[in-house]
Amino acid sequence: MRNYTTQMDAAKRGIITPEMEAVAKKEYRSVEEIRDLVARGQVAICANKLHTCLEPNGVGSMLRTKINVNLGVSRDCKDYDVEMQKVMAAVNMGAEAIMDLSSHGNTQPFRRKLTSECPAMIGTVPVYDSVIHYQRDLATLTAKDFIDVVRLHAEDGVDFVTLHCGITRKTIEQIKKHKRKMNIVSRGGSLVFAWMSMTGQENPFYEYYDEILDICREYDVTISLGDACRPGCLADASDVCQIEELVRLGELTKRAWKKDVQVMVEGPGHMPMDQIAANMKIQQTICMGAPFYVLGPLVTDIAPGYDHITSAIGGAIAAASGAAFLCYVTPAEHLALPNVEDVKKGIIASRIAAHAADIAKKIPHAMDQDNAMADARRTFEWEKQWECAIDPETAKAIRDSRAPEHDDTCSMCGKFCAVRSMNKALAGEYIDIL
């Protein structure tokens, strides 16, 4: 029987939870260190008490960088079996979180299937589901309708919810005044903006924030404070709308912590490389070290079809500079709903970025696999190389498709291989080239 309400409540009271123990083991840290970080809000363990098959992970800048995978059906692509294939592929490839962004049909069975079968953290954006759940136009929904859907998702076992609490009536005037190139590109942010514009009312996620906190505290749901004004192109990066919203998210973070509700803060977006590190530091200051969850950032706007690469470049810089959680981006970004192959490419790109950042941050044991790979390459132990690889299937397939004459070479260098020559030279052996 739990004698605490949330992970943060337990941490503040000096209680070590099973989830803290699991995270400490994965991160090579003491349970007391993890407990202290959770108590201070610098690590979030997203773990709804109803998600019983969860394998807990901690999200924080001093821990391994975690990866989120966005999935879900749309009106044009509505095969839940395909989405479940993506889920299992994502988990097998090492994603720590799955966000169900479904925007069509009856979403609850799929959401419940995730929280009953998937060991990864499960996240949702309740505002997407509001129109679908009630089957009514956006303008006819009430503040209570939105909040009731937050409760529904909490009851379904969701571990974290993205809520666009920081966009307010003031934002409407800012967007009109500052003339952004891309306005608002956050889907949830645009829905809240549209609802406020049509009804003349304040953002319900902001106005009734305390009621939402009570729901999250009851089920131990982490709030991921959505950045409605994240930049959707390089030209809008670090503008007044983005920074002003971030300041409000810092205030909302404090209010959540007072009620022992864990918080993550979401960030950009599209951003030139030279602005990324500064944005991470600003967030850490304004939001007091709360875990930062970034989409990319994408470092150029002109690579449709390759945005998993533009995102990985920005993600590596962001994570090395303090971001804790990378939302993957696939080659289908800006173009279509990703298929299974797109999902794989997106995850691999994000994992490379996260791993590179963890090495730069000197996360304990982050470079162990790289060292093992170097040893295997030096001794031409190909099976060990596949074991060390982030994507062993692709690596093995490339070598097998262009197999060399001799196993101690590859088809690029043949007997000109520097590793082969050095091994023989240091062993005092004759080096045959021709």
N, C-alpha and C positions, 0 to 999 in steps of 0.2 A: 504494500500500500504506500503510495507516494505521500510524503509529509511535506511537500512543497508544491507550489503552483507551476513555476516555470524554471528553466535552467538558470536564469538569472537570479530568481528568488532563492534557489538552493545555494548558488554560488555566494551570494551576499551573506547567507546565514552559515556559511562554512560547511555546507553539505556537499560531499562528493557523490555525484550521480553516476550510474552505469555508463551514460553517454560521455561524461567527462573522462572516465577511465578508458573508454574505447578510443577517444580522440588523443589522449595522452600517449597511448601505446603507438598509434599510427604516426604521431609527430615526434617521437623520441624525446618527449618532455615529461616532467613530473606532473602528477595529477593536481598537485597544489598550484603549480604554475598555470595550468589550464583553468582551474577554478578561479584563480585571481583575475585572469584575463576576461573570463565570462562575467565576473562580478563587475568589472570596470567597463563592460560593453565593447571591449576591443576584440573579442572573439564571440561569434554567434554559433551556437549549435542548434541548427534548425531541426526541431524534432517534435512534431505534434504528438501528444500523448496517445492518439488513436492510430498512429502509423507504426504498427507493431513489428513490421518486417524491415524496418529501417536499419541500415548500417551507418551509424552516426559519423559525421565529419564536422570538423570545426572550420569556420571561415574567419580568417584574420590575416593581417599583413605579415605577421611574424611566423605564420604557418605555411605549409605548402599551398601554392596557388591552386584554387579549385576551378573546375570547368562546369558551366551550365549549358544544357542543350535545349533549345526551343523546338517544340513539336506541336502537333494538333491539326485538326481538320479545318477546312474552309468550305464555302459553298461550292467552289470549283473542284476541290480535291477532298473527298469525304470518306475515304476508306480507312476505318479504324484498325483493320488488320495490318495495313501497311504502316500505320503509325506505331502499332505495337512492335512491328519488326524494327523500326527505327529506335524505339525505346531499348530493346534488348541489345541491338548493335551498339548503341551509345554506352550502355552500362558495361558491356564486354570490352569496349575500347577505353574505359577508364573515366567516363564522365561521372562526376559526383552529384549532379543535380539534373532534373528534368523539369522543364516548365511546359505545362499544357496550355497552349494559347488558342485552343479551339474556338472557332467563331461561327459554328453552324450546328444545327440539330440538337439532340438531347445529349448534353456534355457530361452529365453526372455519371452514367455507367462507366465511361472511360476513365474519368477522374477517380472513381472508387476502385476500379481495377488497378490503377497505378498505385494507390496507397495500400492496396491489399497484397500486391505481388512484387512491386518494384522496391529494391533496397536503397535506391538513390533518394536524395531529398527531392520532394515534389513541391513545385511552385505553381501559382496561377495568378491571373489578373482578373479579379472578380468583376471589374467594370465591363470587360468583354462579355461576360456571361449574363449580365443583367438583362440586356435586350433579348437575348436568346431564351433565357429562363422564363421571362414573363410574356414573350412573344408580343411585345408592344413597342411602338416607336419610342425613340429616346426621350423626346420632349414630354411624354406622358408619364414617365417614371418619377417617383418621389424619392426624397432622401432616404426614407425608411426602406424603400425597395432596394436601393443600393446596399444599405447596411445589412439587410436580411440575407443578401447573397454572400456577403463576407462571412456571416455566421454559417451559412450553408456549406461553404468551402471548408471552414474550420471543422465543422461536424463530419465532413467527408475525409478528414485526416490530412489535409494539405499542410505542409511544413512551413511554407512562407508564402505570403501574398504581396504582390506589387500593388501598392496603392498610391495614386497620384494626389497626395495630400498637400503638396506645396504650391499648387497652382490655384490662384484665387481670383476674385473679381478684378483686383489690381492688375493681374497679368493680362487681362483683355485689353486694357488701355496701353500697356507696355508693348504688346505685340503690334497694335495698330500704330503706335508712335515710332517704334524703332525700325520698322520696315525690314524685317528679316528676309533673306533670299528664299528660305525654305519654310518660313513660319514655324508651325509645330509638326514634327514628324513622328512623335510618340503617338501610337494608336490610342492608348488609354488616355493620354493627355489631351488628344484632339477630341475624344468623346466627352470628357469632362468640360473642356472649353466650349464645345458645341451646346452641351446641356445648360451651362451657365448663360450662354448667349441667348438661347431660346426661352429660358424660364425667368431670367433676371435674378436668380437666386445664387447664393454663395455655394462654393464647392462643398458637397455634403461630406466628403472624406476629410475636409479641413474643419468644417463647422461642427461635426459630430465625432471628432477625433477621439475624445475621451470614451465615448460609447464603443468605438471600434477597439480601443485599447483593452477595454473590459472583456470583449470577445476573445481577443488574442491571448490575454492572460489566462482565461478559462481553459483554453485548449493548448496552450503553449505554442502559439503560432508566431513566427518571426515576421515582423513588418519589413518589407523591402520598400523603402521610400522612393517611389518612381520619380524620375526627372522628366517631367512633361516638357520642359524647355531645353532638353538636350539638343545640341547643334546637329542639324541634319545635313550640313555641308560645311566645308572648311571656312567659308566666309562668315558663318554665324558662331564660330567657336569663341568661347570666353566672353560672350557679349553680356549686356546688362541683364537680359531675361534669364540667362543660364545662372549667373552668379547670384542674382537676387533670389531666385528659387532655392539655390543651395543654402543661402543664409537661413531661409525659412525651414529647410530640412534639418538644419542644425538645431533650431529651436524645438522642432517636433521630436528629434532624437532625445533630447533632455526629458521631454514630457513622457516619452515611452519608458525610458529607464526608471523614472520615478515610480512607475507602476510595474516594474520588473518585467517589461516586455522587451525582448531582444530586437535589435534594429540592424539592418544593412541599408546603405545609402547608394542609390544608383547614379551613374555618371555617364559622360559622353561616350559614344556619339562620334561624329566626324570632327577631326581636330588635326591641325598641322603638328608634325613631330616635335617642333621646338616648344610647343605649349603644354605637352602632356605631363611632364614631370612637375611643372608648376601647378597644374590643376590638381594633381594628386596631393601635393603639399597643402594647398588651400583647403581641400576637402578634409584632410586629416586635422587641420587646425579648427575649422568651423564646426565639424561634426565630432570633435574630441576623440579621434581615433576609431570611430565606428567603422566596421568593415566596408570597403568601397567595392561596388559591383559595377563593372563597366562593360559596355557593348562596344567591343573593339579596343580603343578607338580606331576608326578607319582613317588612314593618313593621307588618302587622296580620294577624289570623287570620280575618277575617270577609269576605273577598272571593273566595270560590271562583268561578271563571269569569273573574276579573280578576287573578289572581296574577302575571301577567306585568307588571302595573302596580305592584303592591305590591313586587315583586322589583326592578323598575327603580329605584324610589325609593330602596330600601335599597342597591342596587348602586352607584348614583351616589355616595351618601355614603361607602360603603365604599372605592370606588376612589379617590375624592378624598382619602381618609384613609390610603391606603397599600396597599389590596388590588391585586393584579396581574392577577387572572384571575377573570372572572365566569362562573359556570355559569348558562346561561339558564334561565328558568322560563316555561312556556307557560300559556295560559288553561285547559289541561286539568289542571294541577297539582292533586293531591288528588282528582281525579275520574276520569281515564281516561288511556289511552295517547294521546299527542297525534297528531293527523292532520297532513297537509302544511300546512294553513292555520294550525293551532295553532303548528307549528314556525316558520312565517314570522313570526307575531305575536310569538313569544317572542324570536326573533333580533333583530327590529327594536327591540323594547323594550330589550333588553340592549345593543344597539349605541348607542342614544341615551344610555343611562346611561354607557357606557364613554366615549363621545365627550365628553359633558358633563364627566366627571371629568378627562379628558385636558386639556381647556381650563383647568379649575381648577388642575391641576398644572403648567400651562405646558409641556406636552410640545412639543418643537420641531415647528413647522408644524401643530399641532393645529387652529388656528383658520383656516387658509388657506381651507378649503371654506366656512366661515361668511362670511368676507369676500367670497368670490366670489359667494355667494348674495345678500348684501346689494347688491352692484353690479348683479346681474341683476334683482333686484326693483325697484331704483330706476329702471332703464331698461326695465322690462316685457319683458325678454328671456326668454320662457317656456321655450324649449328649453334655454337655459343653466341655468335654475332646475331643470329636470328632471335635468340632468347633476350638479348639486350636491346633489340630494336623496338622503337615505338610502334612501328607497323611492320612486323616480320613478314607477313604474307606478300606485301608489295616488294620488299627488299629481295626476298627469295625468288619471286617470280621474275624480276628483272635479271638477276644473275642466271637463272635457269634458261631464260629465253635467249641469252647470248653467252652460252657457256664457253670457257676458254679451253685450250688444248691441255694445259697443265693446271692441276687443282691449286697450286700455290701461286697462282696469278689470277688476274681478271682479263677480260678481252680488251680492256683499254690499254694496258701497258705490256701484257705478256711478260717475257723475260726481262724487259726493261724495268720491271717493278722495283721501286726503291726499297720497299720493305724486304723483298726477297734478297736483293743484292746485299743489303746491310746485314741481314741474318747470316748469310753465307760468309761475308767478309769478316764479321766478328767471330764466327766459328772457325775461321781459318780455312774455309773451303774454296774450291775453285768456282769462279762465277762465270757460268756459261750464258752468253747472250744470244749468239746466233745458232 
